Amino acid sequence: MNILVLDDEKEIADLVELYLQNENYHIYKFYKSEEAINCIDTKKIDVAVLDVMIEGKDGFEICRYIREKGFKFPVIMLTAKIEDNDKIKGLTIRSR
């Protein structure tokens, strides 16, 4: 299984990668949204783990991009946001 991990905090991305590799998953890890988008366009991804608050395209925008491209794989959002409207936004993202 191929998992995309995107987080601009190196320590968090590295820790997520370590845990997932210990479970024998193949990880594509990125610290910048542009690199993650390129990976989405060129690799077979089974699950994406996205940081919500990242420079450039944020996790919400990347999730929308994934859905607009027609990909159906699950997306897990990493965030420190706790507001209900942020939760609703993340759960209702779909293509336009």
Contacts in CASP RR format, 6 or more apart in sequence:
PFRMAT RR
TARGET T0000
AUTHOR 0000-0000-0000
METHOD contacts of the structure
MODEL  1
MNILVLDDEKEIADLVELYLQNENYHIYKFYKSEEAINCIDTKKIDVAVL
DVMIEGKDGFEICRYIREKGFKFPVIMLTAKIEDNDKIKGLTIRSR
1 25 0 8 1.000
1 26 0 8 1.000
1 46 0 8 1.000
1 47 0 8 1.000
2 25 0 8 1.000
2 26 0 8 1.000
2 27 0 8 1.000
2 28 0 8 1.000
2 43 0 8 1.000
2 44 0 8 1.000
2 45 0 8 1.000
2 46 0 8 1.000
2 47 0 8 1.000
3 20 0 8 1.000
3 25 0 8 1.000
3 26 0 8 1.000
3 27 0 8 1.000
3 28 0 8 1.000
3 45 0 8 1.000
3 46 0 8 1.000
3 47 0 8 1.000
3 48 0 8 1.000
3 49 0 8 1.000
4 27 0 8 1.000
4 28 0 8 1.000
4 30 0 8 1.000
4 36 0 8 1.000
4 39 0 8 1.000
4 40 0 8 1.000
4 43 0 8 1.000
4 45 0 8 1.000
4 47 0 8 1.000
4 48 0 8 1.000
4 49 0 8 1.000
4 50 0 8 1.000
5 13 0 8 1.000
5 16 0 8 1.000
5 17 0 8 1.000
5 20 0 8 1.000
5 27 0 8 1.000
5 28 0 8 1.000
5 29 0 8 1.000
5 30 0 8 1.000
5 49 0 8 1.000
6 13 0 8 1.000
6 29 0 8 1.000
6 30 0 8 1.000
6 31 0 8 1.000
6 33 0 8 1.000
6 36 0 8 1.000
6 48 0 8 1.000
6 49 0 8 1.000
6 50 0 8 1.000
6 51 0 8 1.000
6 54 0 8 1.000
6 59 0 8 1.000
6 62 0 8 1.000
7 13 0 8 1.000
7 16 0 8 1.000
7 31 0 8 1.000
7 49 0 8 1.000
7 51 0 8 1.000
7 54 0 8 1.000
7 78 0 8 1.000
8 31 0 8 1.000
8 32 0 8 1.000
8 51 0 8 1.000
8 54 0 8 1.000
8 55 0 8 1.000
9 51 0 8 1.000
10 31 0 8 1.000
12 51 0 8 1.000
12 78 0 8 1.000
13 29 0 8 1.000
13 30 0 8 1.000
13 31 0 8 1.000
14 29 0 8 1.000
16 29 0 8 1.000
16 49 0 8 1.000
16 78 0 8 1.000
17 27 0 8 1.000
17 29 0 8 1.000
20 27 0 8 1.000
21 27 0 8 1.000
28 36 0 8 1.000
28 39 0 8 1.000
28 43 0 8 1.000
28 45 0 8 1.000
30 36 0 8 1.000
30 39 0 8 1.000
32 54 0 8 1.000
32 55 0 8 1.000
32 56 0 8 1.000
33 54 0 8 1.000
33 55 0 8 1.000
33 56 0 8 1.000
33 57 0 8 1.000
33 58 0 8 1.000
33 59 0 8 1.000
33 61 0 8 1.000
33 62 0 8 1.000
34 56 0 8 1.000
34 57 0 8 1.000
36 48 0 8 1.000
36 50 0 8 1.000
36 62 0 8 1.000
37 57 0 8 1.000
37 62 0 8 1.000
37 65 0 8 1.000
39 45 0 8 1.000
40 48 0 8 1.000
40 62 0 8 1.000
40 65 0 8 1.000
40 66 0 8 1.000
40 69 0 8 1.000
40 71 0 8 1.000
41 69 0 8 1.000
45 71 0 8 1.000
45 73 0 8 1.000
46 73 0 8 1.000
47 73 0 8 1.000
47 74 0 8 1.000
47 75 0 8 1.000
47 76 0 8 1.000
48 62 0 8 1.000
48 63 0 8 1.000
48 66 0 8 1.000
48 73 0 8 1.000
48 74 0 8 1.000
48 75 0 8 1.000
48 76 0 8 1.000
49 75 0 8 1.000
49 76 0 8 1.000
49 78 0 8 1.000
50 59 0 8 1.000
50 62 0 8 1.000
50 63 0 8 1.000
50 75 0 8 1.000
50 76 0 8 1.000
50 77 0 8 1.000
50 78 0 8 1.000
51 59 0 8 1.000
51 78 0 8 1.000
51 79 0 8 1.000
52 58 0 8 1.000
52 59 0 8 1.000
52 60 0 8 1.000
52 77 0 8 1.000
52 78 0 8 1.000
52 79 0 8 1.000
52 81 0 8 1.000
52 86 0 8 1.000
53 59 0 8 1.000
53 79 0 8 1.000
53 80 0 8 1.000
53 81 0 8 1.000
57 65 0 8 1.000
59 77 0 8 1.000
60 77 0 8 1.000
60 89 0 8 1.000
60 90 0 8 1.000
60 93 0 8 1.000
63 75 0 8 1.000
63 77 0 8 1.000
63 90 0 8 1.000
63 93 0 8 1.000
64 93 0 8 1.000
64 94 0 8 1.000
64 95 0 8 1.000
64 96 0 8 1.000
66 73 0 8 1.000
66 75 0 8 1.000
67 93 0 8 1.000
67 94 0 8 1.000
67 95 0 8 1.000
68 95 0 8 1.000
68 96 0 8 1.000
70 95 0 8 1.000
77 90 0 8 1.000
79 86 0 8 1.000
81 87 0 8 1.000
END
